[in-house]
Amino acid sequence: MKLQPAAIATHNRQNRVLVDYFKCPEDFADIEAPNKPSMEQGFFRFGSGTICYGRCQAQRLAACPIEPLFDASGAAEIGGGTIRLPFDLTEIVDNLRRERYAVGESSSSMGLLAGLEHRIYYSLRPWMPATVRQHLQRAYLRGWNRLQFPQWPVDCTVENLLEQLLILCMRAKRITRLPFIWFWPAAAQSCAMMTHDVETSTGLAFCRELMQINDSFDIKSSFQFVPEVRYKVSDELLDEVRRRGFEVNVQDLNHDGNLFRNRKEFLRRAKRINEYLRQYRAKGFRSAIMYRNAEWLDALEASYDMSFPNVAHLEPQRGGCCTVMPYFIGGIVELPLTAIQDYSLLRILGESSIRIWNEQIELVRRKNGLVSFVVHPDYLKGNRELTLYKSLLGHLHRLRAEENLWIALPAEINDWWRARNQMELVTENDKWQIRGEQSGQARIAYAILENDRLTYAFEQDR
């Protein structure tokens, strides 16, 4: 049967999300979605532990992820080299990455940002003692550890879903070995980045000392500055940060918690933020308090954003993008936060070690993902905080030397992810070759299917 143009576009769209993630040969993926997907949206699962949200041809979709969930993997069909799914793969992945599953939930941004309590809290916050703020924050976050979705401490739903689909496609094509462009340059097994949100004049005054600490471990980082109200950022400091090999980015506009209060206000502030992006010569943006709305980001002229947590159980805006890899939101590259913030670790959970950070690092590394941190210079006041931070830097330093961890600035990761997205895997003289900018840094890897288990290897490993 000849496909009509609309059907071809839908068909190509299904293949695109898998091909773009793995950067495998264009003709490998052959995935079809339902011609008439259901109008109802809800939670279901694909296999034993992969929770999805969206439309699916199922008898009943769940309103929340803790209900019994329909397993859509049993409805997937393989035939003639094609995978037929009961849902739109691109829609499901976008729903996770853009947190659309959280809209309408009591913990979503819409309910929180419009609340009277929110406005009162942020109007009084500048005069609140730190102990009072921490008490109120703990009260608001009570029960966070009982939330089942996304999965704490790291959620890899997007990676798990795409790996499961890769396995089905390999079965459909009857192959056990598939070439693709490896996720990171120079065959790095995973990636890490350190960022610092400067919230107060106290943090601003500590930036130079913090750069010295980072340099002692040969780890560069980015500094996100609040451009208005909070403090005055001197051109001298911005120049010094850049001259020393660190990075300057913009954090919010004035850190009052109201950036996403409504669309009109956001657009007004976005114009000012764009002016500061140009003034600071900054490529990156992060919103204050990790508030976010994926549907509005196109108003920002940043090249990349860092406002989406992987799991947001300990953030005022609950949710999470459920991935440990960079991804595109329109023309902006999202670099998700995949590790707990230092404030939550030290002040909310009261941890006295880097145990949770280490656990998150290992979970992300298992998926060859991006380990990203936010450490505030404002809270590195005492010996305990500095000791823990230096322990983290030391651990990252060892992983770089022993486990091929690529520690990079956010702008470097953004540039690589954009370059990789444009690369192609082609055959020349019966050999696979990579075409595209920065292809000299790229490596061909192989997805290997053996006993229904997927592993990755490089040519020299086989």
C-alpha positions as CSV (number, residue, x, y, z in Angstrom):
1,M,0.0,0.0,0.0
2,K,1.4,3.4,-0.9
3,L,1.6,5.8,2.0
4,Q,0.0,9.2,1.7
5,P,2.1,12.3,2.4
6,A,0.5,12.8,5.9
7,A,1.2,9.1,6.7
8,I,4.8,9.4,5.5
9,A,5.4,12.5,7.6
10,T,4.0,10.7,10.7
11,H,6.1,7.6,9.9
12,N,9.3,9.7,9.5
13,R,8.5,11.5,12.7
14,Q,8.4,8.2,14.6
15,N,11.8,7.2,13.2
16,R,13.4,10.6,13.9
17,V,13.3,10.5,17.7
18,L,15.2,7.1,17.7
19,V,17.6,8.0,14.9
20,D,18.4,11.4,16.5
21,Y,19.1,9.9,19.9
22,F,21.5,7.1,18.6
23,K,22.6,8.8,15.4
24,C,22.4,5.4,13.7
25,P,21.9,4.9,9.9
26,E,18.8,6.7,8.6
27,D,17.2,3.6,7.1
28,F,17.5,1.5,10.2
29,A,14.4,2.5,12.2
30,D,11.0,1.6,10.8
31,I,8.4,2.5,13.3
32,E,4.7,3.1,12.7
33,A,2.2,4.8,15.0
34,P,-1.6,4.3,15.1
35,N,-3.5,6.1,12.3
36,K,-6.2,7.2,14.8
37,P,-4.6,7.5,18.2
38,S,-7.0,7.8,21.1
39,M,-8.0,11.3,22.4
40,E,-7.5,10.3,26.1
41,Q,-4.2,10.9,27.7
42,G,-2.9,9.0,30.7
43,F,-0.2,6.9,32.2
44,F,0.7,3.4,30.9
45,R,3.9,1.3,30.9
46,F,6.1,-0.2,28.3
47,G,7.6,-3.3,29.8
48,S,7.9,-4.0,33.5
49,G,9.4,-0.7,34.7
50,T,9.1,2.0,32.0
51,I,6.3,4.5,32.8
52,C,5.0,6.5,29.9
53,Y,2.4,9.3,29.6
54,G,0.3,10.3,26.6
55,R,-2.2,8.8,24.2
56,C,-2.2,5.0,23.7
57,Q,-4.6,2.5,22.2
58,A,-5.4,0.8,25.5
59,Q,-8.6,-0.2,27.3
60,R,-7.9,2.3,30.1
61,L,-5.2,4.8,30.8
62,A,-4.3,5.7,34.4
63,A,-4.8,9.2,35.8
64,C,-1.7,8.8,38.0
65,P,1.4,6.6,37.8
66,I,0.7,4.7,41.1
67,E,-2.4,3.0,39.6
68,P,-2.2,-0.3,37.9
69,L,-0.8,0.5,34.4
70,F,-1.6,-1.0,31.0
71,D,1.5,-2.6,29.5
72,A,1.7,-1.4,25.9
73,S,4.7,-3.6,25.0
74,G,2.3,-6.5,24.6
75,A,0.5,-4.5,21.9
76,A,3.6,-3.8,19.9
77,E,3.8,-5.8,16.6
78,I,6.8,-6.8,14.5
79,G,6.4,-7.6,10.8
80,G,8.2,-7.1,7.6
81,G,11.0,-5.3,9.3
82,T,8.6,-2.7,10.8
83,I,7.6,-2.0,14.4
84,R,3.9,-1.1,15.0
85,L,3.3,0.7,18.2
86,P,0.0,1.5,19.9
87,F,1.3,5.0,20.6
88,D,3.2,7.9,19.1
89,L,6.8,7.5,20.2
90,T,7.8,11.1,19.6
91,E,4.8,12.3,21.5
92,I,5.5,10.1,24.5
93,V,9.2,11.1,24.6
94,D,8.3,14.8,24.3
95,N,5.7,14.5,27.1
96,L,8.4,13.2,29.4
97,R,11.2,15.6,28.4
98,R,8.8,18.6,28.6
99,E,7.1,17.4,31.8
100,R,3.6,17.5,30.1
101,Y,2.6,14.6,32.4
102,A,2.7,17.1,35.3
103,V,0.2,19.6,33.9
104,G,-2.9,19.6,36.0
105,E,-1.3,17.8,38.9
106,S,-1.3,19.5,42.3
107,S,2.5,19.6,42.2
108,S,2.7,21.2,38.8
109,S,4.1,24.6,38.0
110,M,0.7,25.9,37.2
111,G,-0.8,25.3,40.6
112,L,2.3,26.5,42.4
113,L,3.1,29.6,40.5
114,A,-0.4,31.0,40.6
115,G,-0.8,30.4,44.4
116,L,-1.2,33.1,47.0
117,E,1.2,31.3,49.3
118,H,3.9,31.5,46.6
119,R,3.5,35.3,46.2
120,I,3.5,35.8,50.0
121,Y,6.5,33.7,50.5
122,Y,8.7,35.4,47.9
123,S,7.6,38.9,49.0
124,L,8.7,38.1,52.6
125,R,11.7,35.9,51.7
126,P,14.4,38.7,51.7
127,W,13.6,39.3,55.4
128,M,13.2,35.7,56.5
129,P,16.0,34.2,58.6
130,A,17.6,31.1,56.9
131,T,16.3,28.8,59.7
132,V,12.7,30.0,59.0
133,R,13.1,29.4,55.3
134,Q,14.4,25.9,55.8
135,H,11.5,25.1,58.1
136,L,8.9,26.2,55.6
137,Q,10.8,24.4,52.8
138,R,10.9,21.2,54.7
139,A,7.2,21.5,55.5
140,Y,6.3,22.0,51.8
141,L,8.5,19.1,50.6
142,R,7.2,16.7,53.3
143,G,6.5,13.3,51.7
144,W,8.9,13.8,48.8
145,N,10.4,10.4,49.3
146,R,7.1,8.7,48.8
147,L,6.7,10.0,45.2
148,Q,7.1,7.1,42.8
149,F,7.4,8.9,39.5
150,P,9.8,10.1,38.3
151,Q,12.1,7.6,40.1
152,W,14.4,9.0,42.7
153,P,17.4,9.5,42.8
154,V,17.8,9.3,39.0
155,D,15.1,8.7,36.4
156,C,16.2,7.1,33.1
157,T,12.7,6.6,31.6
158,V,13.6,8.2,28.2
159,E,16.8,6.1,27.9
160,N,15.1,2.9,28.9
161,L,12.2,3.5,26.4
162,L,14.5,4.2,23.5
163,E,16.8,1.3,24.3
164,Q,13.7,-1.0,24.3
165,L,12.6,0.3,21.0
166,L,16.2,-0.1,19.6
167,I,16.0,-3.8,20.6
168,L,12.6,-4.2,18.9
169,C,14.0,-2.6,15.7
170,M,17.0,-4.8,15.7
171,R,14.8,-7.9,16.1
172,A,12.6,-6.6,13.2
173,K,15.7,-6.2,11.0
174,R,17.1,-9.5,12.3
175,I,20.5,-7.9,13.2
176,T,22.5,-8.2,16.3
177,R,25.0,-5.4,15.7
178,L,24.2,-1.8,14.8
179,P,26.7,1.1,14.3
180,F,25.9,4.5,15.7
181,I,27.7,7.7,16.6
182,W,28.8,7.6,20.2
183,F,27.2,10.0,22.6
184,W,30.4,11.9,23.6
185,P,33.6,13.0,21.9
186,A,36.9,11.0,22.0
187,A,35.0,7.9,23.2
188,A,34.3,9.4,26.7
189,Q,32.1,7.0,28.6
190,S,30.1,9.8,30.1
191,C,30.1,13.5,30.8
192,A,30.0,15.9,33.8
193,M,29.6,19.6,34.3
194,M,29.8,21.9,37.3
195,T,27.7,25.0,37.6
196,H,27.4,27.7,40.2
197,D,24.3,29.8,40.7
198,V,25.3,33.1,42.5
199,E,22.3,34.2,44.5
200,T,23.5,36.9,46.9
201,S,26.3,39.4,47.3
202,T,27.9,36.9,49.7
203,G,28.1,34.4,46.9
204,L,29.4,37.0,44.6
205,A,32.3,37.8,46.9
206,F,33.2,34.1,47.1
207,C,33.5,33.6,43.3
208,R,37.2,34.3,43.0
209,E,38.0,31.8,45.8
210,L,35.7,29.3,44.3
211,M,37.6,29.5,41.0
212,Q,40.8,28.8,42.8
213,I,39.3,25.7,44.5
214,N,38.0,24.4,41.2
215,D,41.4,25.1,39.5
216,S,43.2,23.0,42.2
217,F,41.3,20.0,40.8
218,D,41.6,21.2,37.2
219,I,37.8,21.5,36.8
220,K,36.4,24.5,35.1
221,S,32.8,25.5,35.7
222,S,30.1,28.1,34.8
223,F,28.8,30.9,36.9
224,Q,25.2,32.0,36.6
225,F,24.7,35.7,37.6
226,V,21.4,37.4,38.5
227,P,21.5,40.6,36.4
228,E,19.1,42.8,38.4
229,V,18.2,43.7,42.0
230,R,20.2,41.1,43.9
231,Y,23.7,42.6,43.5
232,K,25.9,44.5,41.0
233,V,28.0,42.4,38.7
234,S,31.1,44.2,37.7
235,D,32.6,44.0,34.2
236,E,35.9,43.3,35.9
237,L,34.6,40.1,37.5
238,L,32.9,38.9,34.3
239,D,36.1,39.5,32.4
240,E,38.1,37.6,35.0
241,V,35.8,34.6,35.0
242,R,36.2,34.3,31.3
243,R,39.9,35.0,31.3
244,R,40.5,32.2,33.8
245,G,38.7,29.7,31.5
246,F,35.4,29.7,33.3
247,E,32.0,30.5,31.8
248,V,29.5,33.3,32.4
249,N,25.8,32.7,32.1
250,V,22.6,34.5,33.0
251,Q,20.4,33.4,35.9
252,D,16.8,34.6,35.7
253,L,16.3,38.4,35.8
254,N,15.9,39.3,39.4
255,H,15.4,36.0,41.2
256,D,12.0,36.9,42.7
257,G,10.3,33.6,41.7
258,N,7.8,35.3,39.3
259,L,9.5,34.7,35.9
260,F,6.8,32.2,34.9
261,R,3.9,33.8,36.7
262,N,2.1,34.3,33.4
263,R,2.9,34.5,29.7
264,K,2.7,38.3,29.4
265,E,5.1,38.8,32.3
266,F,7.4,36.2,31.0
267,L,7.7,37.8,27.6
268,R,8.3,41.2,29.2
269,R,11.1,39.8,31.3
270,A,12.5,37.6,28.4
271,K,13.3,40.8,26.5
272,R,15.4,42.0,29.4
273,I,17.1,38.6,29.8
274,N,18.0,38.6,26.1
275,E,19.7,42.0,26.5
276,Y,21.8,40.6,29.4
277,L,22.6,37.5,27.4
278,R,24.1,39.8,24.8
279,Q,25.7,42.1,27.3
280,Y,27.4,39.2,29.2
281,R,28.3,37.4,26.0
282,A,26.5,34.4,27.5
283,K,25.2,31.3,25.7
284,G,23.4,29.8,28.6
285,F,20.4,30.5,30.9
286,R,19.0,29.0,34.1
287,S,15.8,30.2,35.8
288,A,15.7,31.0,39.5
289,I,14.6,28.2,41.8
290,M,14.5,25.8,38.7
291,Y,11.0,27.1,37.7
292,R,10.4,26.3,34.1
293,N,7.9,26.0,31.2
294,A,9.2,24.2,28.1
295,E,6.5,25.8,25.9
296,W,7.7,29.3,26.6
297,L,11.5,28.8,26.1
298,D,11.5,29.9,22.5
299,A,11.2,33.5,23.6
300,L,14.8,33.3,25.0
301,E,17.8,33.9,22.8
302,A,20.0,31.5,24.7
303,S,21.7,28.7,22.9
304,Y,21.1,26.3,25.8
305,D,19.1,26.1,29.0
306,M,19.8,24.4,32.4
307,S,16.5,24.7,34.2
308,F,15.0,21.2,34.0
309,P,15.8,18.7,36.8
310,N,15.9,15.0,36.0
311,V,13.8,14.4,39.1
312,A,12.3,17.4,40.9
313,H,11.0,15.8,44.1
314,L,13.1,18.3,46.2
315,E,12.3,21.3,44.0
316,P,9.4,23.8,44.6
317,Q,8.1,22.8,41.1
318,R,7.7,19.1,41.1
319,G,8.1,16.9,37.9
320,G,11.3,16.0,36.1
321,C,12.4,15.5,32.5
322,C,13.1,11.8,33.0
323,T,16.3,11.8,31.0
324,V,20.1,12.0,31.7
325,M,21.0,13.2,28.2
326,P,20.9,16.6,26.6
327,Y,17.9,17.2,24.3
328,F,16.4,19.9,22.1
329,I,13.5,22.0,23.1
330,G,12.9,23.7,19.8
331,G,16.2,25.4,18.9
332,I,17.5,25.4,22.5
333,V,19.6,22.6,23.9
334,E,18.5,21.5,27.3
335,L,21.2,20.4,29.7
336,P,19.2,18.8,32.5
337,L,20.2,18.9,36.1
338,T,20.8,15.2,37.1
339,A,22.2,15.6,40.6
340,I,20.7,17.0,43.8
341,Q,21.4,20.7,44.4
342,D,23.9,21.4,47.3
343,Y,21.2,23.3,49.2
344,S,18.8,20.4,49.2
345,L,21.6,18.0,50.1
346,L,22.9,20.0,53.0
347,R,20.0,22.1,54.3
348,I,16.9,20.0,53.5
349,L,18.2,16.5,53.9
350,G,21.0,17.4,56.3
351,E,23.5,15.1,54.7
352,S,27.0,15.0,56.0
353,S,28.6,13.1,53.1
354,I,28.5,13.0,49.3
355,R,26.9,9.5,49.4
356,I,23.8,10.7,47.4
357,W,26.0,12.5,44.8
358,N,28.1,9.4,44.4
359,E,25.0,7.2,43.9
360,Q,23.6,9.6,41.3
361,I,26.9,9.8,39.5
362,E,27.0,6.0,39.2
363,L,23.4,5.7,38.0
364,V,24.0,8.3,35.3
365,R,27.3,6.8,34.2
366,R,25.5,3.4,33.7
367,K,23.5,5.2,31.0
368,N,26.5,7.0,29.6
369,G,24.8,10.2,30.4
370,L,25.4,13.8,31.7
371,V,26.1,14.3,35.4
372,S,25.3,17.9,36.1
373,F,25.7,19.8,39.4
374,V,24.5,23.1,40.9
375,V,26.7,24.2,43.8
376,H,26.0,27.7,45.2
377,P,29.0,29.8,46.4
378,D,26.5,31.4,48.8
379,Y,26.3,28.2,50.9
380,L,30.0,27.2,50.9
381,K,30.7,29.1,54.1
382,G,31.8,26.5,56.6
383,N,34.5,23.8,56.8
384,R,31.8,21.1,56.5
385,E,30.4,22.5,53.2
386,L,33.8,23.1,51.7
387,T,35.1,19.7,52.7
388,L,32.1,18.0,51.0
389,Y,32.5,20.1,47.9
390,K,36.2,19.3,47.6
391,S,35.4,15.6,48.1
392,L,33.0,15.8,45.2
393,L,35.6,17.5,43.0
394,G,38.2,14.9,44.0
395,H,35.8,12.1,43.0
396,L,35.1,13.7,39.6
397,H,38.9,14.2,39.1
398,R,39.5,10.5,39.8
399,L,36.7,9.4,37.4
400,R,38.2,11.6,34.7
401,A,41.6,9.9,35.1
402,E,40.3,6.3,35.6
403,E,36.9,6.0,33.9
404,N,37.2,8.4,30.9
405,L,34.7,10.9,32.3
406,W,34.6,14.1,30.1
407,I,34.4,17.1,32.4
408,A,33.4,20.1,30.3
409,L,31.8,23.5,30.4
410,P,28.1,23.8,29.6
411,A,28.9,25.7,26.4
412,E,31.3,22.9,25.3
413,I,28.6,20.3,25.8
414,N,26.1,22.5,24.0
415,D,28.4,22.9,21.0
416,W,29.1,19.1,20.9
417,W,25.5,18.1,21.1
418,R,24.6,20.5,18.3
419,A,27.5,19.2,16.2
420,R,26.6,15.5,16.9
421,N,23.0,16.3,15.9
422,Q,24.1,17.3,12.4
423,M,26.5,14.4,11.9
424,E,25.7,11.5,9.6
425,L,26.8,7.9,9.5
426,V,27.5,6.8,5.9
427,T,29.4,4.0,4.1
428,E,32.5,4.7,2.1
429,N,34.4,1.8,0.5
430,D,32.3,-0.6,2.6
431,K,33.3,1.1,5.8
432,W,31.3,3.3,8.1
433,Q,32.3,6.9,8.2
434,I,31.1,9.9,10.1
435,R,30.4,13.2,8.2
436,G,29.9,16.6,9.8
437,E,31.6,19.3,11.8
438,Q,33.7,18.0,14.7
439,S,33.5,14.5,13.2
440,G,37.2,14.1,14.0
441,Q,36.2,13.9,17.7
442,A,33.3,11.6,17.1
443,R,33.6,7.8,17.4
444,I,31.6,4.9,15.9
445,A,30.2,2.6,18.5
446,Y,28.1,-0.5,18.1
447,A,24.8,-1.5,19.8
448,I,25.1,-5.3,20.4
449,L,22.1,-7.5,21.0
450,E,22.8,-10.7,22.8
451,N,20.3,-12.8,24.7
452,D,17.8,-9.9,24.6
453,R,20.4,-7.7,26.4
454,L,21.8,-4.5,24.8
455,T,25.4,-3.5,25.3
456,Y,27.6,-0.9,23.6
457,A,31.2,-1.4,22.3
458,F,33.7,0.3,20.1
459,E,35.3,-1.3,17.1
460,Q,38.6,-2.0,19.0
461,D,36.6,-3.7,21.8
462,R,35.2,-6.4,19.5
